[in-house]
Amino acid sequence: GGIITTWDGGRPEQGGDIIAAGSRAVYEEARALLA
């Protein structure tokens, strides 16, 4: 299962800048890079 949220961890349904990742590890790396 993948993970899709906004850059700040919010719900993607609200729109905005989105992160979509295939795994929790990749998602966490992306959030760290965007922080």
VEXVEXDREN-571332 format. One record per atom (N, C-alpha, C): residue in three letters; x, y, z. Coordinates in Angstrom, 2 decimals. Last residue first. Example, Ala and Ser with C-alpha at 12.3 -4.5 7.8 and 13.67 -1.06 7.14 Angstrom:
residues 2
+-----+---------+---------+---------+
: res :      px :      py :      pz :
+-----+---------+---------+---------+
: SER :   12.85 :   -2.25 :    7.08 :
: SER :   13.67 :   -1.06 :    7.14 :
: SER :   12.90 :    0.03 :    7.87 :
: ALA :   13.19 :   -5.69 :    7.80 :
: ALA :   12.30 :   -4.50 :    7.80 :
: ALA :   13.20 :   -3.30 :    7.80 :
+-----+---------+---------+---------+
This chain:
residues 35
+-----+---------+---------+---------+
: res :      px :      py :      pz :
+-----+---------+---------+---------+
: ALA :   11.08 :   19.33 :    4.35 :
: ALA :   10.96 :   20.10 :    5.60 :
: ALA :   11.90 :   21.29 :    5.61 :
: LEU :   11.56 :   17.76 :    2.19 :
: LEU :   10.69 :   18.92 :    2.00 :
: LEU :   10.59 :   19.80 :    3.23 :
: LEU :   13.08 :   15.67 :    3.18 :
: LEU :   13.67 :   16.55 :    2.17 :
: LEU :   12.86 :   17.84 :    2.01 :
: ALA :   11.22 :   14.47 :    4.88 :
: ALA :   12.44 :   15.04 :    5.44 :
: ALA :   13.08 :   16.01 :    4.45 :
: ARG :    9.33 :   13.55 :    3.03 :
: ARG :    8.94 :   14.57 :    4.01 :
: ARG :   10.16 :   15.24 :    4.60 :
: ALA :   10.94 :   11.61 :    1.71 :
: ALA :   10.41 :   12.76 :    0.99 :
: ALA :   10.01 :   13.88 :    1.94 :
: GLU :   11.38 :    9.80 :    3.80 :
: GLU :   12.51 :   10.48 :    3.17 :
: GLU :   12.04 :   11.73 :    2.44 :
: GLU :    8.74 :    8.94 :    4.27 :
: GLU :    9.47 :    9.66 :    5.33 :
: GLU :   10.68 :   10.40 :    4.77 :
: TYR :    8.24 :    7.64 :    1.79 :
: TYR :    7.42 :    8.77 :    2.24 :
: TYR :    8.16 :    9.60 :    3.29 :
: VAL :   10.04 :    5.55 :    1.90 :
: VAL :   10.20 :    6.58 :    0.85 :
: VAL :    9.42 :    7.83 :    1.23 :
: ALA :    8.94 :    4.16 :    4.11 :
: ALA :   10.33 :    4.62 :    4.12 :
: ALA :   10.55 :    5.73 :    3.10 :
: ARG :    6.33 :    3.49 :    3.29 :
: ARG :    6.50 :    4.41 :    4.41 :
: ARG :    7.92 :    4.99 :    4.43 :
: SER :    5.95 :    3.44 :   -0.31 :
: SER :    6.26 :    2.81 :    0.98 :
: SER :    6.45 :    3.89 :    2.04 :
: GLY :    5.27 :    4.91 :   -2.52 :
: GLY :    4.89 :    3.50 :   -2.51 :
: GLY :    5.18 :    2.80 :   -1.20 :
: ALA :    3.85 :    8.20 :   -2.24 :
: ALA :    4.98 :    7.27 :   -2.14 :
: ALA :    4.46 :    5.84 :   -2.03 :
: ALA :    3.17 :   11.48 :   -2.86 :
: ALA :    2.65 :   10.13 :   -3.09 :
: ALA :    3.86 :    9.19 :   -3.11 :
: ILE :    2.36 :   14.61 :   -1.62 :
: ILE :    3.41 :   13.58 :   -1.65 :
: ILE :    2.70 :   12.25 :   -1.88 :
: ILE :    1.17 :   17.74 :   -2.86 :
: ILE :    0.93 :   16.35 :   -2.51 :
: ILE :    2.21 :   15.52 :   -2.57 :
: ASP :   -0.10 :   20.87 :   -2.17 :
: ASP :    1.09 :   20.15 :   -2.57 :
: ASP :    1.03 :   18.74 :   -1.99 :
: GLY :   -3.70 :   20.97 :   -2.68 :
: GLY :   -2.42 :   21.53 :   -2.27 :
: GLY :   -1.27 :   20.71 :   -2.78 :
: GLY :   -6.56 :   19.14 :   -1.37 :
: GLY :   -5.75 :   19.77 :   -2.41 :
: GLY :   -4.45 :   20.31 :   -1.85 :
: GLN :   -8.02 :   17.66 :    0.38 :
: GLN :   -8.16 :   19.11 :    0.50 :
: GLN :   -7.36 :   19.86 :   -0.57 :
: GLU :   -7.25 :   15.09 :    0.03 :
: GLU :   -8.53 :   15.48 :   -0.54 :
: GLU :   -8.73 :   16.99 :   -0.52 :
: PRO :   -4.98 :   14.64 :    1.53 :
: PRO :   -4.81 :   15.06 :    0.15 :
: PRO :   -6.11 :   15.51 :   -0.51 :
: ARG :   -4.58 :   15.81 :    4.83 :
: ARG :   -5.39 :   14.99 :    3.92 :
: ARG :   -5.26 :   15.50 :    2.49 :
: GLY :   -1.14 :   16.47 :    5.87 :
: GLY :   -2.60 :   16.60 :    5.88 :
: GLY :   -3.27 :   15.70 :    4.87 :
: GLY :    1.60 :   16.59 :    5.87 :
: GLY :    0.97 :   15.42 :    6.47 :
: GLY :   -0.54 :   15.46 :    6.51 :
: ASP :    2.62 :   18.69 :    4.45 :
: ASP :    2.65 :   18.80 :    5.91 :
: ASP :    1.93 :   17.65 :    6.62 :
: TRP :    2.18 :   17.93 :    1.82 :
: TRP :    3.56 :   18.05 :    2.30 :
: TRP :    3.63 :   18.09 :    3.81 :
: THR :   -0.60 :   15.61 :    1.99 :
: THR :   -0.01 :   16.89 :    1.63 :
: THR :    1.39 :   16.96 :    2.23 :
: THR :   -0.30 :   12.12 :    1.08 :
: THR :   -0.69 :   13.21 :    1.97 :
: THR :   -0.23 :   14.53 :    1.35 :
: ILE :   -0.38 :    8.75 :    0.56 :
: ILE :   -0.59 :   10.02 :   -0.12 :
: ILE :   -1.06 :   11.03 :    0.92 :
: ILE :    1.20 :    5.67 :    0.29 :
: ILE :    0.83 :    6.75 :    1.20 :
: ILE :    0.72 :    8.03 :    0.38 :
: GLY :    0.39 :    2.25 :   -0.65 :
: GLY :    1.09 :    3.53 :   -0.71 :
: GLY :    0.57 :    4.53 :    0.29 :
: GLY :    0.82 :   -1.18 :    0.00 :
: GLY :    0.00 :    0.00 :    0.00 :
: GLY :    0.86 :    1.25 :    0.00 :
+-----+---------+---------+---------+
